[in-house]
């Protein structure tokens, strides 16, 4: 995936010599790739720093870097579910009925 993004960026830069809008497109592609495309590689490289920073609150469905990160995310999810059931009892009962069908 990274090779495709880099080669696409190079093409956009080369096209940018004729029209500078292509350079903006190249910067946008790099930004989007760094922001959203490298989630799986950046979470594995930051796993040595500790579990709390990689457990961040994103529920992207990626594999947790450690058991501690998994436990923290699971406990946070359980806390939010208990809060939802406490604040919206009718809605949570309706969802439980639909789930059991």
C-alpha positions, 0 to 999 in steps of 0.5 A: 500500500505504501508503494502505491501511495508513494508512486502516486505522490511522485506522479502528482508532483511531476504533474504539478510542474504544469499545474500547481493544484496537483501538488496540493493533491499530492500533499493531500494524498500523503496527509490522508495516508499518514493520518488513516492508512498507517494505523496497523503499522503505527500501532505495532511500532508503538506497542513497546511504549505501553498499552495505555497510549495505543488503547486510545479510544479508537474502536477500529477493530484492530488487534490490541498490542497487549493484553493490558490494552485489550483489558483496558478497552474491554473495561471501558466498553463495559463501563459505557454499556452499563451507563447506557443501560442506566440512562436509557432503560427502555431503549436497552430493554428493547434492544435486548428483546430484539437481540434475543429474537 
